[in-house]
Amino acid sequence: MESLSKYNEVVLVDRADVVMGTMEKMEAHVKGLLHRAFSVFVFNSNNELLLQRRASHKYHSPGLWSNSCCSHPFLNESIDLAAKRRTQEELGIDIYPEKIFDFIYKASFDNGLTEHEYDHVFIAYSDQTPNLNMEEADRYIYRDMASIQLDIQINPKKYTEWFKICFDNVYRYWNSLLKVG
């Protein structure tokens, strides 16, 4: 039987993304230790980004809009397979993620927790209708990138910190794809 503890652990890494061990998820967020994460941006055939609103009971950033899927891989799990697995678990859609960049960020929250992540960013494409896991997200919308960018400028408190940090890089990448295509 698969260990349930791995669902409550994060993979600790150094600034070069070399594994340093694992730690219980909440403890890592209390201590603000650098750990591996991923963020997935799913686009539909109308070039709109799928956003999810985090469930109201999440331990940080509840009720905020964010990228399509974000989570932590298991120890020894490839990042792209983790992104595929977790997008299925959270949104009920199958994707084939393509990594576009990674970055490190650190953000503290009002509840005393700190996200300090080595975040691997992926894009994917799907026209499947999401079937939300309500433990993770309570709503979804599709929006074009320009209107998201404007709304982040006008209403930054509606969005998660990691989403705001990496959005501009994803937007530039997305625009470069549209110019080529």
C-alpha positions in Angstrom: 0.0 0.0 0.0 1.3 3.4 -1.0 2.3 5.6 2.0 -0.1 8.5 2.7 2.7 10.4 4.4 4.2 11.4 1.1 1.1 13.5 0.4 2.0 15.6 3.5 5.7 15.9 2.7 7.6 18.3 0.5 11.0 17.8 -1.1 13.6 20.1 0.4 16.1 21.4 -2.2 19.0 23.9 -2.3 19.2 26.8 -4.7 20.4 24.5 -7.5 17.3 22.3 -7.0 19.5 19.5 -5.5 17.4 17.3 -3.1 18.3 17.8 0.5 15.6 15.5 2.0 11.9 15.7 2.9 9.9 17.4 5.6 6.3 17.5 6.7 4.6 20.2 4.5 3.3 22.4 7.3 6.7 22.3 9.2 8.5 23.4 6.0 6.0 26.3 5.6 6.4 27.3 9.2 10.2 27.3 8.9 10.2 28.8 5.4 12.5 26.2 4.0 13.2 26.0 0.3 11.3 23.2 -1.3 10.4 21.9 -4.8 7.1 23.0 -6.4 5.5 23.3 -9.8 3.0 25.6 -11.5 0.9 24.6 -14.5 -0.7 27.1 -16.9 -3.4 25.4 -19.1 -4.5 27.2 -22.2 -7.6 26.3 -24.3 -7.9 26.6 -28.1 -9.2 30.2 -27.7 -5.8 31.1 -26.2 -7.4 31.6 -22.8 -5.8 30.6 -19.6 -7.6 28.4 -17.1 -7.5 30.0 -13.7 -8.6 28.3 -10.5 -9.8 29.9 -7.2 -8.2 28.2 -4.3 -10.7 26.5 -1.9 -11.6 28.7 1.1 -10.2 26.2 3.7 -6.7 26.0 2.2 -3.9 26.6 4.7 -2.6 29.7 2.9 -3.9 31.9 0.1 -7.5 30.7 0.5 -10.1 32.1 -2.0 -7.4 33.6 -4.2 -7.2 33.2 -8.0 -4.1 31.3 -9.3 -2.7 29.5 -12.2 -4.4 26.3 -13.4 -2.6 24.0 -11.0 0.2 24.3 -8.5 1.5 21.7 -6.0 4.6 19.8 -4.8 6.0 16.6 -6.4 6.7 13.5 -4.4 10.3 12.5 -3.6 11.8 10.7 -6.7 8.8 11.7 -8.8 9.6 13.5 -12.1 8.3 17.1 -12.1 6.5 16.7 -15.4 4.7 13.6 -14.3 3.8 15.3 -11.0 2.4 18.2 -12.9 0.3 15.8 -15.1 -0.8 13.8 -12.0 -1.8 16.8 -9.9 -3.7 18.6 -12.8 -5.8 15.4 -13.1 -6.4 15.3 -9.4 -7.3 19.0 -9.0 -9.0 19.7 -12.3 -10.0 16.3 -13.7 -8.2 17.0 -17.0 -5.4 15.2 -18.8 -2.5 17.3 -20.0 1.0 16.9 -21.5 3.0 19.6 -19.7 5.9 21.4 -21.3 8.4 23.1 -18.9 9.2 26.6 -19.9 11.3 28.0 -16.9 11.8 27.8 -13.2 12.3 30.4 -10.5 12.8 30.7 -6.7 10.5 32.9 -4.6 9.8 33.5 -1.0 6.5 35.0 0.3 5.3 35.3 3.9 1.6 35.2 4.8 -0.5 36.7 7.5 -1.0 33.4 9.2 2.7 33.0 9.9 3.5 30.6 7.1 6.1 31.2 4.4 6.2 29.8 0.9 9.8 29.4 -0.2 9.8 27.4 -3.4 11.9 26.3 -6.3 9.0 26.5 -8.7 9.1 24.7 -12.1 6.6 26.3 -14.5 4.8 24.4 -17.2 2.3 25.2 -20.0 -0.2 22.8 -21.4 -3.2 22.8 -23.7 -6.7 21.3 -23.1 -10.3 22.0 -24.2 -11.6 19.5 -21.6 -14.2 20.8 -19.2 -12.6 20.9 -15.7 -14.2 18.7 -13.0 -12.9 20.5 -9.8 -11.7 18.7 -6.7 -13.5 21.0 -4.2 -10.8 20.3 -1.6 -8.4 22.2 -3.8 -10.4 24.7 -5.8 -14.0 26.0 -5.7 -14.2 27.8 -9.0 -12.6 28.1 -12.4 -12.6 30.6 -15.2 -11.0 31.1 -18.6 -9.5 34.5 -19.4 -7.3 36.0 -22.0 -3.8 36.9 -20.9 -4.2 40.7 -21.5 -7.3 40.9 -19.2 -5.5 38.9 -16.5 -2.5 41.2 -16.7 -4.7 44.2 -16.3 -6.7 42.7 -13.4 -3.5 41.8 -11.6 -2.5 45.5 -11.8 -5.9 46.7 -10.6 -6.7 44.0 -8.1 -3.4 42.3 -7.0 -4.9 41.0 -3.7 -7.2 38.7 -5.7 -4.2 36.6 -6.8 -1.7 34.3 -5.2 1.9 35.6 -4.8 3.5 32.9 -7.0 1.1 33.5 -9.8 1.8 37.3 -9.8 5.5 36.7 -9.7 5.7 34.3 -12.7 2.7 35.6 -14.7 4.8 38.2 -16.7 7.3 35.5 -17.8 4.5 33.2 -18.9 2.8 36.0 -20.7 6.0 36.9 -22.6 6.5 33.2 -23.5 2.9 32.8 -24.6 3.1 36.0 -26.8 6.3 34.7 -28.4 4.4 31.4 -29.3 1.5 33.3 -30.8 3.9 35.4 -33.0 5.6 32.2 -34.2 2.3 30.4 -34.8 
